[in-house]
Amino acid sequence: MKEVKVNVSKPYNIYISHDFNLFKGLLEKYKCHSLFIVTDDTVYNLYKNYFNQIPYIIGLKSIKPGKEAKT
């Protein structure tokens, strides 16, 4: 899992991973109360039922798959 620290007036971390178990562990560890998910259309379509079950989602953005869309 990759962790990116965002240093702004209220710092936060971004976690990047393909492992949903690690993701679930982070939710429990940090007692998340708000969550914004960025994924691509392929992953969203494969796991949309899972995304719908995650508590505290305040938003979800699905982008086109491919490197061009992720830059």
PyMOL Python script that loads the backbone (N, CA, C, O; Angstrom):
from pymol import cmd

cmd.read_pdbstr("""\
ATOM      1  N   MET A   1       0.839  -1.159   0.000  1.00  0.00           N
ATOM      2  CA  MET A   1       0.000   0.000   0.000  1.00  0.00           C
ATOM      3  C   MET A   1       0.898   1.240   0.000  1.00  0.00           C
ATOM      4  O   MET A   1       1.901   1.301   0.711  1.00  0.00           O
ATOM      5  N   LYS A   2       0.516   2.214  -0.806  1.00  0.00           N
ATOM      6  CA  LYS A   2       1.250   3.471  -0.878  1.00  0.00           C
ATOM      7  C   LYS A   2       0.493   4.527  -0.078  1.00  0.00           C
ATOM      8  O   LYS A   2      -0.727   4.646  -0.189  1.00  0.00           O
ATOM      9  N   GLU A   3       1.228   5.289   0.728  1.00  0.00           N
ATOM     10  CA  GLU A   3       0.646   6.362   1.518  1.00  0.00           C
ATOM     11  C   GLU A   3       1.208   7.686   1.032  1.00  0.00           C
ATOM     12  O   GLU A   3       2.425   7.863   0.963  1.00  0.00           O
ATOM     13  N   VAL A   4       0.325   8.616   0.694  1.00  0.00           N
ATOM     14  CA  VAL A   4       0.721   9.948   0.253  1.00  0.00           C
ATOM     15  C   VAL A   4       0.205  10.944   1.277  1.00  0.00           C
ATOM     16  O   VAL A   4      -0.994  11.000   1.551  1.00  0.00           O
ATOM     17  N   LYS A   5       1.119  11.732   1.843  1.00  0.00           N
ATOM     18  CA  LYS A   5       0.738  12.734   2.830  1.00  0.00           C
ATOM     19  C   LYS A   5       0.484  14.060   2.121  1.00  0.00           C
ATOM     20  O   LYS A   5       1.333  14.550   1.376  1.00  0.00           O
ATOM     21  N   VAL A   6      -0.688  14.631   2.359  1.00  0.00           N
ATOM     22  CA  VAL A   6      -1.059  15.908   1.764  1.00  0.00           C
ATOM     23  C   VAL A   6      -0.933  16.968   2.856  1.00  0.00           C
ATOM     24  O   VAL A   6      -1.666  16.949   3.845  1.00  0.00           O
ATOM     25  N   ASN A   7       0.001  17.887   2.663  1.00  0.00           N
ATOM     26  CA  ASN A   7       0.264  18.925   3.660  1.00  0.00           C
ATOM     27  C   ASN A   7      -0.431  20.224   3.269  1.00  0.00           C
ATOM     28  O   ASN A   7       0.091  21.026   2.495  1.00  0.00           O
ATOM     29  N   VAL A   8      -1.611  20.404   3.822  1.00  0.00           N
ATOM     30  CA  VAL A   8      -2.391  21.623   3.638  1.00  0.00           C
ATOM     31  C   VAL A   8      -2.784  22.117   5.030  1.00  0.00           C
ATOM     32  O   VAL A   8      -2.271  21.605   6.025  1.00  0.00           O
ATOM     33  N   SER A   9      -3.673  23.092   5.122  1.00  0.00           N
ATOM     34  CA  SER A   9      -4.026  23.637   6.436  1.00  0.00           C
ATOM     35  C   SER A   9      -4.551  22.557   7.388  1.00  0.00           C
ATOM     36  O   SER A   9      -4.318  22.625   8.595  1.00  0.00           O
ATOM     37  N   LYS A  10      -5.245  21.584   6.855  1.00  0.00           N
ATOM     38  CA  LYS A  10      -5.674  20.431   7.651  1.00  0.00           C
ATOM     39  C   LYS A  10      -5.132  19.179   6.951  1.00  0.00           C
ATOM     40  O   LYS A  10      -5.806  18.611   6.092  1.00  0.00           O
ATOM     41  N   PRO A  11      -3.921  18.748   7.313  1.00  0.00           N
ATOM     42  CA  PRO A  11      -3.258  17.643   6.602  1.00  0.00           C
ATOM     43  C   PRO A  11      -4.062  16.340   6.632  1.00  0.00           C
ATOM     44  O   PRO A  11      -4.798  16.066   7.580  1.00  0.00           O
ATOM     45  N   TYR A  12      -3.902  15.556   5.579  1.00  0.00           N
ATOM     46  CA  TYR A  12      -4.542  14.247   5.503  1.00  0.00           C
ATOM     47  C   TYR A  12      -3.682  13.325   4.656  1.00  0.00           C
ATOM     48  O   TYR A  12      -2.769  13.769   3.960  1.00  0.00           O
ATOM     49  N   ASN A  13      -3.987  12.036   4.725  1.00  0.00           N
ATOM     50  CA  ASN A  13      -3.250  11.029   3.966  1.00  0.00           C
ATOM     51  C   ASN A  13      -4.149  10.439   2.886  1.00  0.00           C
ATOM     52  O   ASN A  13      -5.364  10.331   3.053  1.00  0.00           O
ATOM     53  N   ILE A  14      -3.524  10.062   1.781  1.00  0.00           N
ATOM     54  CA  ILE A  14      -4.195   9.321   0.721  1.00  0.00           C
ATOM     55  C   ILE A  14      -3.539   7.955   0.666  1.00  0.00           C
ATOM     56  O   ILE A  14      -2.313   7.852   0.631  1.00  0.00           O
ATOM     57  N   TYR A  15      -4.349   6.903   0.659  1.00  0.00           N
ATOM     58  CA  TYR A  15      -3.831   5.538   0.591  1.00  0.00           C
ATOM     59  C   TYR A  15      -4.204   4.938  -0.752  1.00  0.00           C
ATOM     60  O   TYR A  15      -5.350   5.029  -1.192  1.00  0.00           O
ATOM     61  N   ILE A  16      -3.226   4.324  -1.395  1.00  0.00           N
ATOM     62  CA  ILE A  16      -3.428   3.737  -2.714  1.00  0.00           C
ATOM     63  C   ILE A  16      -3.087   2.254  -2.627  1.00  0.00           C
ATOM     64  O   ILE A  16      -1.975   1.880  -2.253  1.00  0.00           O
ATOM     65  N   SER A  17      -4.061   1.415  -2.978  1.00  0.00           N
ATOM     66  CA  SER A  17      -3.835  -0.022  -2.905  1.00  0.00           C
ATOM     67  C   SER A  17      -4.860  -0.744  -3.757  1.00  0.00           C
ATOM     68  O   SER A  17      -5.911  -0.198  -4.092  1.00  0.00           O
ATOM     69  N   HIS A  18      -4.537  -1.972  -4.098  1.00  0.00           N
ATOM     70  CA  HIS A  18      -5.477  -2.818  -4.835  1.00  0.00           C
ATOM     71  C   HIS A  18      -6.101  -3.856  -3.908  1.00  0.00           C
ATOM     72  O   HIS A  18      -6.904  -4.675  -4.352  1.00  0.00           O
ATOM     73  N   ASP A  19      -5.743  -3.831  -2.631  1.00  0.00           N
ATOM     74  CA  ASP A  19      -6.189  -4.841  -1.680  1.00  0.00           C
ATOM     75  C   ASP A  19      -7.302  -4.289  -0.787  1.00  0.00           C
ATOM     76  O   ASP A  19      -7.047  -3.444   0.071  1.00  0.00           O
ATOM     77  N   PHE A  20      -8.537  -4.766  -0.985  1.00  0.00           N
ATOM     78  CA  PHE A  20      -9.660  -4.273  -0.207  1.00  0.00           C
ATOM     79  C   PHE A  20      -9.548  -4.629   1.271  1.00  0.00           C
ATOM     80  O   PHE A  20     -10.114  -3.926   2.109  1.00  0.00           O
ATOM     81  N   ASN A  21      -8.835  -5.699   1.616  1.00  0.00           N
ATOM     82  CA  ASN A  21      -8.662  -6.041   3.025  1.00  0.00           C
ATOM     83  C   ASN A  21      -7.835  -4.982   3.749  1.00  0.00           C
ATOM     84  O   ASN A  21      -8.129  -4.641   4.894  1.00  0.00           O
ATOM     85  N   LEU A  22      -6.804  -4.462   3.087  1.00  0.00           N
ATOM     86  CA  LEU A  22      -6.028  -3.372   3.671  1.00  0.00           C
ATOM     87  C   LEU A  22      -6.891  -2.129   3.837  1.00  0.00           C
ATOM     88  O   LEU A  22      -6.797  -1.423   4.841  1.00  0.00           O
ATOM     89  N   PHE A  23      -7.719  -1.875   2.857  1.00  0.00           N
ATOM     90  CA  PHE A  23      -8.639  -0.744   2.889  1.00  0.00           C
ATOM     91  C   PHE A  23      -9.588  -0.860   4.076  1.00  0.00           C
ATOM     92  O   PHE A  23      -9.778   0.100   4.823  1.00  0.00           O
ATOM     93  N   LYS A  24     -10.172  -2.021   4.244  1.00  0.00           N
ATOM     94  CA  LYS A  24     -11.095  -2.254   5.349  1.00  0.00           C
ATOM     95  C   LYS A  24     -10.382  -2.070   6.688  1.00  0.00           C
ATOM     96  O   LYS A  24     -10.945  -1.505   7.625  1.00  0.00           O
ATOM     97  N   GLY A  25      -9.135  -2.551   6.771  1.00  0.00           N
ATOM     98  CA  GLY A  25      -8.345  -2.378   7.984  1.00  0.00           C
ATOM     99  C   GLY A  25      -8.091  -0.916   8.317  1.00  0.00           C
ATOM    100  O   GLY A  25      -8.112  -0.530   9.486  1.00  0.00           O
ATOM    101  N   LEU A  26      -7.852  -0.099   7.293  1.00  0.00           N
ATOM    102  CA  LEU A  26      -7.647   1.337   7.520  1.00  0.00           C
ATOM    103  C   LEU A  26      -8.908   2.004   8.048  1.00  0.00           C
ATOM    104  O   LEU A  26      -8.836   2.857   8.933  1.00  0.00           O
ATOM    105  N   LEU A  27     -10.049   1.625   7.520  1.00  0.00           N
ATOM    106  CA  LEU A  27     -11.310   2.194   8.011  1.00  0.00           C
ATOM    107  C   LEU A  27     -11.485   1.913   9.496  1.00  0.00           C
ATOM    108  O   LEU A  27     -11.891   2.789  10.259  1.00  0.00           O
ATOM    109  N   GLU A  28     -11.179   0.697   9.898  1.00  0.00           N
ATOM    110  CA  GLU A  28     -11.304   0.325  11.302  1.00  0.00           C
ATOM    111  C   GLU A  28     -10.241   1.018  12.152  1.00  0.00           C
ATOM    112  O   GLU A  28     -10.545   1.528  13.230  1.00  0.00           O
ATOM    113  N   LYS A  29      -9.009   1.040  11.677  1.00  0.00           N
ATOM    114  CA  LYS A  29      -7.899   1.626  12.435  1.00  0.00           C
ATOM    115  C   LYS A  29      -8.119   3.106  12.724  1.00  0.00           C
ATOM    116  O   LYS A  29      -7.911   3.564  13.848  1.00  0.00           O
ATOM    117  N   TYR A  30      -8.540   3.848  11.707  1.00  0.00           N
ATOM    118  CA  TYR A  30      -8.684   5.294  11.849  1.00  0.00           C
ATOM    119  C   TYR A  30     -10.104   5.743  12.187  1.00  0.00           C
ATOM    120  O   TYR A  30     -10.367   6.941  12.290  1.00  0.00           O
ATOM    121  N   LYS A  31     -11.015   4.794  12.359  1.00  0.00           N
ATOM    122  CA  LYS A  31     -12.405   5.115  12.712  1.00  0.00           C
ATOM    123  C   LYS A  31     -12.952   6.216  11.784  1.00  0.00           C
ATOM    124  O   LYS A  31     -13.415   7.261  12.241  1.00  0.00           O
ATOM    125  N   CYS A  32     -12.885   5.957  10.498  1.00  0.00           N
ATOM    126  CA  CYS A  32     -13.300   6.932   9.482  1.00  0.00           C
ATOM    127  C   CYS A  32     -14.771   7.298   9.620  1.00  0.00           C
ATOM    128  O   CYS A  32     -15.623   6.442   9.862  1.00  0.00           O
ATOM    129  N   HIS A  33     -15.051   8.589   9.462  1.00  0.00           N
ATOM    130  CA  HIS A  33     -16.425   9.072   9.491  1.00  0.00           C
ATOM    131  C   HIS A  33     -16.820   9.744   8.190  1.00  0.00           C
ATOM    132  O   HIS A  33     -17.985  10.092   7.994  1.00  0.00           O
ATOM    133  N   SER A  34     -15.860   9.926   7.305  1.00  0.00           N
ATOM    134  CA  SER A  34     -16.158  10.429   5.963  1.00  0.00           C
ATOM    135  C   SER A  34     -15.115   9.862   5.015  1.00  0.00           C
ATOM    136  O   SER A  34     -13.935   9.747   5.348  1.00  0.00           O
ATOM    137  N   LEU A  35     -15.577   9.516   3.838  1.00  0.00           N
ATOM    138  CA  LEU A  35     -14.719   8.820   2.890  1.00  0.00           C
ATOM    139  C   LEU A  35     -15.095   9.224   1.477  1.00  0.00           C
ATOM    140  O   LEU A  35     -16.268   9.200   1.105  1.00  0.00           O
ATOM    141  N   PHE A  36     -14.088   9.597   0.687  1.00  0.00           N
ATOM    142  CA  PHE A  36     -14.279   9.883  -0.731  1.00  0.00           C
ATOM    143  C   PHE A  36     -13.438   8.889  -1.504  1.00  0.00           C
ATOM    144  O   PHE A  36     -12.235   8.780  -1.268  1.00  0.00           O
ATOM    145  N   ILE A  37     -14.051   8.165  -2.420  1.00  0.00           N
ATOM    146  CA  ILE A  37     -13.362   7.123  -3.169  1.00  0.00           C
ATOM    147  C   ILE A  37     -13.165   7.558  -4.614  1.00  0.00           C
ATOM    148  O   ILE A  37     -14.089   8.055  -5.258  1.00  0.00           O
ATOM    149  N   VAL A  38     -11.935   7.363  -5.118  1.00  0.00           N
ATOM    150  CA  VAL A  38     -11.629   7.566  -6.535  1.00  0.00           C
ATOM    151  C   VAL A  38     -11.234   6.200  -7.087  1.00  0.00           C
ATOM    152  O   VAL A  38     -10.333   5.546  -6.562  1.00  0.00           O
ATOM    153  N   THR A  39     -11.909   5.780  -8.139  1.00  0.00           N
ATOM    154  CA  THR A  39     -11.641   4.490  -8.752  1.00  0.00           C
ATOM    155  C   THR A  39     -11.807   4.632 -10.262  1.00  0.00           C
ATOM    156  O   THR A  39     -12.167   5.703 -10.751  1.00  0.00           O
ATOM    157  N   ASP A  40     -11.550   3.570 -10.989  1.00  0.00           N
ATOM    158  CA  ASP A  40     -11.831   3.647 -12.429  1.00  0.00           C
ATOM    159  C   ASP A  40     -13.087   2.837 -12.733  1.00  0.00           C
ATOM    160  O   ASP A  40     -13.560   2.056 -11.908  1.00  0.00           O
ATOM    161  N   ASP A  41     -13.613   3.044 -13.941  1.00  0.00           N
ATOM    162  CA  ASP A  41     -14.882   2.420 -14.324  1.00  0.00           C
ATOM    163  C   ASP A  41     -14.829   0.896 -14.253  1.00  0.00           C
ATOM    164  O   ASP A  41     -15.816   0.263 -13.878  1.00  0.00           O
ATOM    165  N   THR A  42     -13.700   0.302 -14.606  1.00  0.00           N
ATOM    166  CA  THR A  42     -13.573  -1.152 -14.584  1.00  0.00           C
ATOM    167  C   THR A  42     -13.713  -1.675 -13.154  1.00  0.00           C
ATOM    168  O   THR A  42     -14.488  -2.596 -12.899  1.00  0.00           O
ATOM    169  N   VAL A  43     -12.961  -1.085 -12.229  1.00  0.00           N
ATOM    170  CA  VAL A  43     -13.026  -1.511 -10.823  1.00  0.00           C
ATOM    171  C   VAL A  43     -14.410  -1.235 -10.250  1.00  0.00           C
ATOM    172  O   VAL A  43     -14.970  -2.072  -9.542  1.00  0.00           O
ATOM    173  N   TYR A  44     -14.961  -0.068 -10.554  1.00  0.00           N
ATOM    174  CA  TYR A  44     -16.292   0.258 -10.042  1.00  0.00           C
ATOM    175  C   TYR A  44     -17.318  -0.776 -10.505  1.00  0.00           C
ATOM    176  O   TYR A  44     -18.119  -1.258  -9.704  1.00  0.00           O
ATOM    177  N   ASN A  45     -17.296  -1.112 -11.776  1.00  0.00           N
ATOM    178  CA  ASN A  45     -18.272  -2.082 -12.288  1.00  0.00           C
ATOM    179  C   ASN A  45     -18.092  -3.472 -11.681  1.00  0.00           C
ATOM    180  O   ASN A  45     -19.070  -4.193 -11.485  1.00  0.00           O
ATOM    181  N   LEU A  46     -16.853  -3.852 -11.383  1.00  0.00           N
ATOM    182  CA  LEU A  46     -16.609  -5.151 -10.757  1.00  0.00           C
ATOM    183  C   LEU A  46     -17.043  -5.184  -9.299  1.00  0.00           C
ATOM    184  O   LEU A  46     -17.510  -6.213  -8.812  1.00  0.00           O
ATOM    185  N   TYR A  47     -16.892  -4.063  -8.601  1.00  0.00           N
ATOM    186  CA  TYR A  47     -17.090  -4.042  -7.149  1.00  0.00           C
ATOM    187  C   TYR A  47     -18.164  -3.067  -6.681  1.00  0.00           C
ATOM    188  O   TYR A  47     -18.165  -2.685  -5.510  1.00  0.00           O
ATOM    189  N   LYS A  48     -19.078  -2.651  -7.558  1.00  0.00           N
ATOM    190  CA  LYS A  48     -20.059  -1.637  -7.157  1.00  0.00           C
ATOM    191  C   LYS A  48     -20.913  -2.084  -5.979  1.00  0.00           C
ATOM    192  O   LYS A  48     -21.296  -1.252  -5.157  1.00  0.00           O
ATOM    193  N   ASN A  49     -21.217  -3.348  -5.875  1.00  0.00           N
ATOM    194  CA  ASN A  49     -21.975  -3.821  -4.710  1.00  0.00           C
ATOM    195  C   ASN A  49     -21.172  -3.641  -3.431  1.00  0.00           C
ATOM    196  O   ASN A  49     -21.733  -3.321  -2.383  1.00  0.00           O
ATOM    197  N   TYR A  50     -19.867  -3.844  -3.509  1.00  0.00           N
ATOM    198  CA  TYR A  50     -19.004  -3.630  -2.346  1.00  0.00           C
ATOM    199  C   TYR A  50     -18.978  -2.151  -1.975  1.00  0.00           C
ATOM    200  O   TYR A  50     -19.122  -1.806  -0.802  1.00  0.00           O
ATOM    201  N   PHE A  51     -18.797  -1.278  -2.958  1.00  0.00           N
ATOM    202  CA  PHE A  51     -18.760   0.152  -2.679  1.00  0.00           C
ATOM    203  C   PHE A  51     -20.044   0.616  -2.004  1.00  0.00           C
ATOM    204  O   PHE A  51     -20.007   1.469  -1.117  1.00  0.00           O
ATOM    205  N   ASN A  52     -21.166   0.067  -2.414  1.00  0.00           N
ATOM    206  CA  ASN A  52     -22.450   0.459  -1.842  1.00  0.00           C
ATOM    207  C   ASN A  52     -22.597   0.040  -0.385  1.00  0.00           C
ATOM    208  O   ASN A  52     -23.467   0.558   0.313  1.00  0.00           O
ATOM    209  N   GLN A  53     -21.774  -0.879   0.086  1.00  0.00           N
ATOM    210  CA  GLN A  53     -21.851  -1.350   1.468  1.00  0.00           C
ATOM    211  C   GLN A  53     -20.866  -0.653   2.403  1.00  0.00           C
ATOM    212  O   GLN A  53     -20.907  -0.888   3.611  1.00  0.00           O
ATOM    213  N   ILE A  54     -19.993   0.187   1.885  1.00  0.00           N
ATOM    214  CA  ILE A  54     -18.992   0.857   2.712  1.00  0.00           C
ATOM    215  C   ILE A  54     -19.656   2.036   3.432  1.00  0.00           C
ATOM    216  O   ILE A  54     -20.255   2.905   2.798  1.00  0.00           O
ATOM    217  N   PRO A  55     -19.541   2.052   4.767  1.00  0.00           N
ATOM    218  CA  PRO A  55     -20.156   3.171   5.502  1.00  0.00           C
ATOM    219  C   PRO A  55     -19.364   4.464   5.317  1.00  0.00           C
ATOM    220  O   PRO A  55     -18.177   4.443   4.992  1.00  0.00           O
ATOM    221  N   TYR A  56     -20.025   5.550   5.524  1.00  0.00           N
ATOM    222  CA  TYR A  56     -19.415   6.884   5.569  1.00  0.00           C
ATOM    223  C   TYR A  56     -18.931   7.417   4.232  1.00  0.00           C
ATOM    224  O   TYR A  56     -18.119   8.342   4.204  1.00  0.00           O
ATOM    225  N   ILE A  57     -19.403   6.863   3.123  1.00  0.00           N
ATOM    226  CA  ILE A  57     -19.000   7.410   1.825  1.00  0.00           C
ATOM    227  C   ILE A  57     -19.723   8.738   1.608  1.00  0.00           C
ATOM    228  O   ILE A  57     -20.952   8.804   1.626  1.00  0.00           O
ATOM    229  N   ILE A  58     -18.934   9.792   1.403  1.00  0.00           N
ATOM    230  CA  ILE A  58     -19.513  11.098   1.113  1.00  0.00           C
ATOM    231  C   ILE A  58     -19.445  11.408  -0.378  1.00  0.00           C
ATOM    232  O   ILE A  58     -20.046  12.375  -0.846  1.00  0.00           O
ATOM    233  N   GLY A  59     -18.708  10.579  -1.124  1.00  0.00           N
ATOM    234  CA  GLY A  59     -18.613  10.764  -2.559  1.00  0.00           C
ATOM    235  C   GLY A  59     -17.809   9.656  -3.202  1.00  0.00           C
ATOM    236  O   GLY A  59     -16.974   9.016  -2.563  1.00  0.00           O
ATOM    237  N   LEU A  60     -18.074   9.444  -4.471  1.00  0.00           N
ATOM    238  CA  LEU A  60     -17.340   8.445  -5.244  1.00  0.00           C
ATOM    239  C   LEU A  60     -17.189   8.976  -6.659  1.00  0.00           C
ATOM    240  O   LEU A  60     -18.169   9.378  -7.288  1.00  0.00           O
ATOM    241  N   LYS A  61     -15.964   8.977  -7.156  1.00  0.00           N
ATOM    242  CA  LYS A  61     -15.672   9.433  -8.519  1.00  0.00           C
ATOM    243  C   LYS A  61     -15.069   8.274  -9.288  1.00  0.00           C
ATOM    244  O   LYS A  61     -14.048   7.714  -8.889  1.00  0.00           O
ATOM    245  N   SER A  62     -15.700   7.923 -10.379  1.00  0.00           N
ATOM    246  CA  SER A  62     -15.207   6.859 -11.239  1.00  0.00           C
ATOM    247  C   SER A  62     -14.699   7.487 -12.530  1.00  0.00           C
ATOM    248  O   SER A  62     -15.422   8.227 -13.197  1.00  0.00           O
ATOM    249  N   ILE A  63     -13.444   7.187 -12.878  1.00  0.00           N
ATOM    250  CA  ILE A  63     -12.827   7.753 -14.077  1.00  0.00           C
ATOM    251  C   ILE A  63     -12.605   6.655 -15.114  1.00  0.00           C
ATOM    252  O   ILE A  63     -12.643   5.465 -14.802  1.00  0.00           O
ATOM    253  N   LYS A  64     -12.373   7.083 -16.353  1.00  0.00           N
ATOM    254  CA  LYS A  64     -12.097   6.113 -17.421  1.00  0.00           C
ATOM    255  C   LYS A  64     -10.811   5.364 -17.126  1.00  0.00           C
ATOM    256  O   LYS A  64      -9.858   5.954 -16.615  1.00  0.00           O
ATOM    257  N   PRO A  65     -10.765   4.079 -17.438  1.00  0.00           N
ATOM    258  CA  PRO A  65      -9.526   3.339 -17.201  1.00  0.00           C
ATOM    259  C   PRO A  65      -8.419   3.764 -18.163  1.00  0.00           C
ATOM    260  O   PRO A  65      -8.685   4.241 -19.267  1.00  0.00           O
ATOM    261  N   GLY A  66      -7.199   3.588 -17.735  1.00  0.00           N
ATOM    262  CA  GLY A  66      -6.056   3.914 -18.582  1.00  0.00           C
ATOM    263  C   GLY A  66      -5.203   5.015 -17.987  1.00  0.00           C
ATOM    264  O   GLY A  66      -5.681   5.844 -17.212  1.00  0.00           O
ATOM    265  N   LYS A  67      -3.955   5.010 -18.354  1.00  0.00           N
ATOM    266  CA  LYS A  67      -3.004   5.980 -17.795  1.00  0.00           C
ATOM    267  C   LYS A  67      -3.359   7.417 -18.157  1.00  0.00           C
ATOM    268  O   LYS A  67      -3.115   8.326 -17.363  1.00  0.00           O
ATOM    269  N   GLU A  68      -3.920   7.637 -19.318  1.00  0.00           N
ATOM    270  CA  GLU A  68      -4.229   9.006 -19.751  1.00  0.00           C
ATOM    271  C   GLU A  68      -5.201   9.693 -18.810  1.00  0.00           C
ATOM    272  O   GLU A  68      -5.074  10.890 -18.548  1.00  0.00           O
ATOM    273  N   ALA A  69      -6.170   8.948 -18.299  1.00  0.00           N
ATOM    274  CA  ALA A  69      -7.189   9.527 -17.425  1.00  0.00           C
ATOM    275  C   ALA A  69      -6.684   9.756 -16.010  1.00  0.00           C
ATOM    276  O   ALA A  69      -7.293  10.508 -15.250  1.00  0.00           O
ATOM    277  N   LYS A  70      -5.581   9.119 -15.649  1.00  0.00           N
ATOM    278  CA  LYS A  70      -5.109   9.166 -14.273  1.00  0.00           C
ATOM    279  C   LYS A  70      -4.002  10.193 -14.048  1.00  0.00           C
ATOM    280  O   LYS A  70      -3.481  10.303 -12.938  1.00  0.00           O
ATOM    281  N   THR A  71      -3.639  10.937 -15.076  1.00  0.00           N
ATOM    282  CA  THR A  71      -2.573  11.913 -14.866  1.00  0.00           C
ATOM    283  C   THR A  71      -3.134  13.245 -14.395  1.00  0.00           C
ATOM    284  O   THR A  71      -2.377  14.188 -14.168  1.00  0.00           O
TER     285      THR A  71
END
""", "prot")
cmd.dss("prot")
cmd.show_as("cartoon", "prot")
cmd.util.cbc("prot")
cmd.orient("prot")
